[in-house]
Amino acid sequence: MADTTGTEALVRRSTERGIATLTLDSPANRNALSARLRTDLATALSAAMDDDAVRAVLLTGAGPAFCAGADLKEMAAEQEGRRPDLSAPGMAELFGAVMDAPKPVVVKLNGAVRAGGIGLVAAADIAIAPDTTTFAFTEVRIGVVPAIISVPVGARMHDRQLTRYFLTGETFDATAAAAAGLITAAEPADRIDAVVEGILDGLRAGAPAALVRTKSVVGAASSMPAAGRAAALERMAELSRDFFAGTDAAEGRAAFFEKRSPSWVL
């Protein structure tokens, strides 16, 4: 069964077999990150993290584009003294919520992504795009700086490509995005659903507690200074011992030897 909430919300949520799908649903403005959409996305993401039935989150978009970035109309209004909803989370808060989400977040791109929208892609753990998808950091071309998104994007992209695309604002394709480390893979459009479903099935096969802890390990490893590796390895050895001694590991071993699926597989 799938559950669906908020027909008028700018983010639709449904949950099926442990995966909460969050769909950006403001196609009229190419799913721009308006105050209302940011609020709806933050609320839906928080609800998914608090839901014990949710193993992971799939983030996608409705319409021809995934996300156009900041809502420029709202930004213009703010400059004129007409501020949007002050209770809405800022871009930095939203990206941080995705990056710090304890459960895995997977992005399935449905179309073009620009500027701040790329921040959402980079903040996620896994991102798959049709090979026809285009990307661009357009900030410099409208006289602003890709400052906030530099945090999640800088953690993903290789330095040379990041510098080029940040400074030029040029459009690049999904193959280039994958080569630069921005996305996990670029796939033919007719294979996207199958590829993403395979990833989601992989997440469904993981023990919930192990998925959460593994995500934290990956995050720590990616920013680990060389000087701290010895101590970190000892901490990881202790963590490994703890998990190997746990009930999930016992069930996993039993399932392996009995040639069946572990009890947590959905």
C-alpha positions in Angstrom: 0.0 0.0 0.0 1.1 3.6 -0.7 0.1 6.5 1.5 -0.3 10.0 0.0 -0.6 13.3 1.8 -1.4 16.9 1.0 -2.9 17.3 -2.5 -2.2 21.0 -2.4 1.3 20.7 -1.1 4.2 21.6 -3.4 5.9 18.4 -2.3 3.9 15.1 -2.7 4.8 12.2 -0.4 4.0 8.5 -0.8 5.5 5.5 0.9 5.7 2.0 -0.5 7.9 -0.9 0.6 10.0 1.2 2.9 10.7 4.0 0.4 9.3 7.5 0.9 9.0 9.2 -2.5 9.1 13.0 -2.2 8.1 14.7 -5.5 8.7 18.4 -6.0 5.3 19.4 -7.5 5.5 23.0 -8.7 6.1 22.5 -12.4 4.7 26.0 -13.4 8.0 27.5 -12.1 10.1 24.5 -12.8 10.0 23.4 -9.1 11.9 26.5 -8.0 12.9 26.6 -4.4 10.2 29.0 -3.2 9.6 29.5 0.5 6.6 27.4 0.3 8.3 24.5 -1.5 11.3 24.7 0.9 8.8 24.4 3.9 6.9 21.5 2.3 10.1 19.7 1.4 11.7 20.1 4.9 8.4 19.0 6.5 8.1 15.9 4.2 11.8 15.0 4.8 11.5 15.3 8.5 8.3 13.1 8.5 10.1 10.5 6.5 13.1 10.5 8.9 10.7 10.0 11.9 8.7 7.2 10.2 9.9 3.8 11.3 8.3 2.3 8.2 10.7 4.3 6.0 14.0 2.8 5.0 15.1 5.5 2.6 13.9 8.6 0.7 13.6 9.0 -3.1 13.5 12.6 -4.2 12.3 13.5 -7.7 10.3 16.1 -9.5 7.1 16.7 -11.5 7.1 18.2 -15.0 10.0 18.8 -17.4 12.6 20.0 -14.9 13.8 18.7 -11.6 14.5 22.1 -10.0 15.4 25.6 -11.4 17.1 26.7 -8.2 16.0 29.8 -6.2 12.7 31.4 -6.9 13.9 34.6 -8.6 10.5 36.3 -8.2 10.6 35.9 -4.5 14.2 37.1 -4.4 13.2 40.2 -6.3 10.2 40.8 -4.0 12.5 40.5 -1.0 14.9 43.1 -2.4 11.8 45.4 -2.7 11.0 44.9 1.0 8.3 42.3 0.4 9.7 39.3 2.3 8.4 35.8 1.8 7.4 33.6 4.7 10.0 34.2 7.4 9.3 30.8 9.0 10.4 28.9 5.9 13.8 27.2 6.1 16.6 28.9 4.3 18.5 27.2 1.5 21.4 26.4 3.8 19.0 24.8 6.4 17.4 22.7 3.6 20.6 21.5 2.1 21.9 20.7 5.6 18.7 18.7 6.4 19.3 16.5 3.3 23.1 16.1 3.9 22.5 15.3 7.6 19.4 13.0 7.1 20.2 9.8 9.0 18.5 7.7 6.3 19.8 7.4 2.7 18.4 9.9 0.2 18.4 9.0 -3.5 17.7 11.5 -6.2 16.0 10.4 -9.5 16.3 13.4 -11.9 13.4 13.9 -14.2 14.8 16.8 -16.2 17.0 19.8 -16.2 18.5 21.2 -13.0 20.0 24.6 -12.4 21.8 26.6 -9.7 20.4 25.8 -6.2 18.6 22.8 -7.5 22.0 21.2 -8.0 22.6 21.7 -4.3 19.8 19.2 -3.6 21.4 16.7 -6.0 24.8 17.1 -4.4 23.4 16.9 -0.9 21.8 13.5 -1.6 23.7 10.2 -1.1 23.0 8.8 -4.6 21.8 10.6 -7.7 20.8 9.1 -11.0 20.0 11.1 -14.1 18.8 10.5 -17.6 21.7 11.1 -20.0 19.7 13.9 -21.6 19.7 15.9 -18.4 21.4 19.3 -18.4 23.0 21.1 -15.5 24.3 24.7 -15.1 25.5 26.8 -12.2 23.9 30.0 -13.6 24.6 32.2 -10.6 27.5 34.2 -12.1 25.4 34.9 -15.1 22.8 36.8 -13.0 25.4 38.5 -10.9 25.3 36.4 -7.8 27.6 33.7 -6.3 27.0 30.0 -5.9 27.9 30.3 -2.2 25.6 28.1 -0.2 25.6 25.3 -2.8 29.4 25.3 -2.8 29.2 23.3 0.4 27.3 20.2 -0.8 28.6 20.6 -4.4 32.2 21.0 -3.2 32.0 17.7 -1.3 31.1 15.9 -4.6 32.7 17.5 -7.6 36.3 17.3 -8.6 38.1 20.6 -8.2 38.9 21.3 -11.8 35.3 20.7 -13.1 33.8 22.6 -10.2 36.0 25.6 -10.9 35.1 25.5 -14.6 31.4 25.2 -14.2 31.1 27.6 -11.3 33.0 30.3 -13.1 31.6 29.9 -16.6 28.0 29.1 -15.8 28.0 27.0 -19.0 25.6 24.1 -19.5 26.9 20.6 -19.2 25.3 17.2 -19.6 24.8 14.2 -17.4 27.7 12.3 -18.7 30.0 15.2 -17.7 28.2 15.5 -14.3 28.9 11.8 -13.6 32.6 12.2 -14.7 32.9 15.2 -12.4 31.5 13.3 -9.4 28.3 15.4 -9.1 26.0 12.5 -9.8 26.3 8.8 -9.4 25.4 7.8 -12.9 23.9 8.9 -16.2 21.7 6.4 -17.8 19.5 6.2 -21.0 16.1 7.5 -20.2 14.4 4.2 -20.8 16.6 2.5 -18.1 16.2 5.1 -15.4 13.3 3.5 -13.6 15.0 0.1 -13.6 18.3 1.4 -12.4 16.7 3.4 -9.6 14.5 0.5 -8.6 17.6 -1.7 -8.3 19.2 0.8 -6.0 16.1 1.0 -3.9 15.9 -2.8 -3.7 19.5 -2.7 -2.5 18.5 -0.3 0.3 15.5 -2.4 1.2 17.8 -5.4 1.7 19.9 -3.5 4.3 19.3 -3.8 8.0 17.8 -0.4 9.1 20.3 0.3 11.9 23.2 -0.7 9.8 22.1 1.6 6.9 21.9 4.6 9.3 25.3 3.8 10.8 26.9 3.1 7.5 25.8 6.4 6.1 27.5 8.2 9.0 30.6 6.2 8.4 30.7 7.2 4.8 30.2 10.8 5.7 33.0 10.7 8.2 35.4 8.9 5.9 35.0 11.4 3.1 36.2 14.3 5.2 38.8 12.5 7.3 42.2 14.0 7.7 45.2 11.7 7.2 46.4 12.4 10.7 43.3 11.0 12.2 43.1 7.7 10.3 44.8 5.5 12.9 42.4 6.6 15.7 39.5 6.4 13.3 40.4 2.9 12.2 40.3 1.8 15.9 36.9 3.4 16.3 35.6 1.7 13.2 37.0 -1.6 14.4 35.1 -1.2 17.6 32.0 -0.3 15.7 32.4 -3.3 13.4 32.8 -5.6 16.5 29.6 -4.1 18.0 27.6 -4.8 14.9 29.0 -8.2 14.2 27.9 -9.1 17.8 24.4 -7.7 17.3 21.1 -9.5 16.5 21.0 -8.2 13.0 24.3 -9.8 12.1 23.1 -13.0 13.7 20.0 -13.0 11.5 22.1 -12.0 8.5 24.4 -15.0 9.0 21.5 -17.4 9.6 19.8 -16.2 6.4 23.0 -16.6 4.4 23.5 -20.2 5.5 19.8 -21.0 5.2 19.8 -19.5 1.7 16.8 -17.2 2.5 16.3 -13.4 2.8 16.9 -11.8 6.2 13.8 -10.9 8.1 14.2 -7.1 7.4 14.0 -7.4 3.6 10.8 -5.8 2.3 
